[in-house]
C-alpha cells in the first residue's frame, strides 16, 4: 500500500474530528499498542523521560483518560468537557513508504470548554505515523503549546 501526502493530511483532519465529536474509542483505535502522547512542559524540550512534561501518556494512560471522560460516574465531567480544533493545513515532513514511516506537523488553535470556563491554546502537533496492517497508526504524538511556560488549569481533553 502506498501512502500519499493527501492520505496523511486526511488522517490528521479525521483525528481532530473524532476528538471534537467525542468519538474517543475510534480515536484510541488510531494508535499503535506502544504509542506515546507527549506534551512537553518547556519550549523546545528534548527529553521526555528525565524532564517534567505536561503529559506523557502511554496506551494505558490514554485509555484511563478516555474512561474518565466517558464514565457515567465521573461527576467532575457533568456536564462533559467539549473541544474544538481549528487546524492549518498539515505539513507533510516525511513520507517513507518503504519503511512505512511518516511525519506530519500541524499548527492549530484548540478550544476547550465546560460550564462557564473556556480556554484557548495555540499549539503545534507532530504526528509520527506508521503503516500497520494497511492502516495508518499513531506511534507518537507530540503537542507543543506556544505559551507552555504559562500557568495552566486542567486540560481535560486532548489537543
C-alpha positions as CSV (number, residue, x, y, z in Angstrom):
1,X,0.0,0.0,0.0
2,X,1.4,3.4,-1.0
3,X,0.6,6.3,1.3
4,X,0.2,9.7,-0.3
5,X,0.5,13.3,1.0
6,X,-3.2,13.6,0.9
7,X,-3.7,10.4,2.9
8,X,-1.6,11.9,5.7
9,X,-3.4,15.2,5.6
10,X,-6.8,13.5,5.7
11,X,-5.6,11.4,8.7
12,X,-4.9,14.5,10.8
13,X,-8.3,16.1,9.8
14,X,-10.1,12.8,10.6
15,X,-8.3,12.6,14.0
16,X,-9.3,16.1,15.2
17,X,-12.9,15.5,14.0
18,X,-13.1,12.3,16.2
19,X,-11.9,14.3,19.2
20,X,-14.2,17.2,18.5
21,X,-17.2,14.8,18.2
22,X,-16.2,12.8,21.3
23,X,-15.6,9.6,19.4
24,X,-12.8,8.5,21.8
25,X,-12.9,4.8,21.1
26,X,-12.4,5.5,17.4
27,X,-9.6,7.8,18.3
28,X,-7.9,5.2,20.5
29,X,-8.0,2.8,17.6
30,X,-5.8,5.2,15.6
31,X,-2.8,4.3,17.9
32,X,-0.2,1.6,17.9
33,X,-0.1,-0.6,21.0
34,X,3.1,1.2,22.2
35,X,2.0,4.7,21.1
36,X,3.0,7.7,23.2
37,X,1.2,11.1,23.6
38,X,3.7,13.7,24.8
39,X,3.1,17.3,25.7
40,X,6.4,19.0,26.8
41,X,6.5,21.4,29.7
42,X,9.3,23.6,28.2
43,X,9.7,25.3,24.9
44,X,11.9,23.1,22.6
45,X,12.2,20.4,25.3
46,X,14.2,17.4,24.1
47,X,13.9,14.9,26.9
48,X,10.5,13.5,27.8
49,X,11.9,10.9,30.3
50,X,14.2,12.9,32.5
51,X,12.4,16.2,32.4
52,X,9.0,17.1,33.6
53,X,6.2,17.2,31.0
54,X,2.7,18.4,31.0
55,X,1.6,15.0,29.7
56,X,3.5,11.8,28.8
57,X,0.9,9.1,28.3
58,X,1.1,5.5,27.0
59,X,-1.8,3.5,25.9
60,X,-2.8,2.6,29.5
61,X,-3.0,6.2,30.5
62,X,-4.8,7.3,27.3
63,X,-7.4,4.6,27.9
64,X,-7.7,5.7,31.5
65,X,-8.3,9.3,30.4
66,X,-11.0,8.2,27.9
67,X,-12.7,6.1,30.6
68,X,-12.7,9.1,32.9
69,X,-14.1,11.3,30.1
70,X,-16.9,8.9,29.2
71,X,-17.7,7.3,32.5
72,X,-21.2,7.5,33.9
73,X,-19.9,8.1,37.5
74,X,-17.3,10.7,36.6
75,X,-19.0,13.6,38.4
76,X,-16.3,16.1,37.5
77,X,-17.4,15.6,33.9
78,X,-21.0,16.6,34.4
79,X,-21.6,18.3,32.1
80,X,-18.9,16.8,29.8
81,X,-16.0,19.0,28.6
82,X,-16.1,19.8,24.9
83,X,-13.4,20.8,22.4
84,X,-12.9,22.3,19.0
85,X,-9.8,22.2,16.9
86,X,-9.1,24.8,14.2
87,X,-6.2,23.5,12.2
88,X,-4.0,24.8,9.5
89,X,-3.3,22.5,6.5
90,X,-0.8,20.0,7.9
91,X,2.8,19.9,6.6
92,X,3.9,16.5,5.5
93,X,7.6,16.4,6.6
94,X,8.4,12.8,5.8
95,X,7.0,10.1,3.5
96,X,8.9,6.8,3.6
97,X,6.6,4.2,2.1
98,X,9.4,1.6,2.1
99,X,9.9,1.8,5.9
100,X,6.1,2.6,6.5
101,X,7.1,5.7,8.4
102,X,5.6,9.2,8.1
103,X,5.9,12.6,9.9
104,X,3.2,15.3,9.8
105,X,3.3,18.7,11.6
106,X,0.1,20.7,12.2
107,X,-0.3,24.1,13.7
108,X,-3.7,24.7,15.4
109,X,-5.8,26.6,17.8
110,X,-7.6,24.4,20.4
111,X,-10.6,25.5,22.4
112,X,-11.8,23.5,25.4
113,X,-15.0,24.4,27.3
114,X,-17.0,23.2,30.3
115,X,-19.7,25.1,32.0
116,X,-18.7,28.8,32.1
117,X,-15.0,28.0,31.6
118,X,-13.4,28.2,28.1
119,X,-9.8,28.4,27.2
120,X,-7.8,28.7,24.0
121,X,-4.4,27.1,23.3
122,X,-2.2,27.8,20.3
123,X,-0.1,24.7,19.6
124,X,1.9,22.6,17.1
125,X,1.2,18.9,16.9
126,X,3.6,16.5,15.4
127,X,2.4,13.0,14.4
128,X,4.8,10.1,13.8
129,X,2.7,7.7,11.9
130,X,3.4,4.1,10.9
131,X,1.7,1.7,8.5
132,X,0.4,-1.3,10.3
133,X,-1.9,-3.9,8.6
134,X,-2.6,-1.5,5.7
135,X,-3.7,1.3,8.1
136,X,-2.0,4.4,9.4
137,X,-1.4,4.4,13.1
138,X,-0.1,7.0,15.5
139,X,3.2,5.8,17.0
140,X,3.9,9.1,18.7
141,X,2.2,12.4,19.0
142,X,4.0,15.5,20.4
143,X,2.0,18.6,21.2
144,X,3.9,21.8,21.9
145,X,1.9,24.6,23.4
146,X,3.0,28.0,22.3
147,X,2.8,29.5,25.8
148,X,3.9,26.3,27.5
149,X,5.6,28.3,30.3
150,X,2.2,29.8,31.4
151,X,0.2,28.5,34.4
152,X,-2.5,26.1,33.2
153,X,-5.6,24.7,34.8
154,X,-6.6,21.1,34.0
155,X,-6.5,20.1,30.4
156,X,-9.3,17.6,30.3
157,X,-9.4,16.5,26.7
158,X,-6.6,16.0,24.1
159,X,-5.3,18.8,21.9
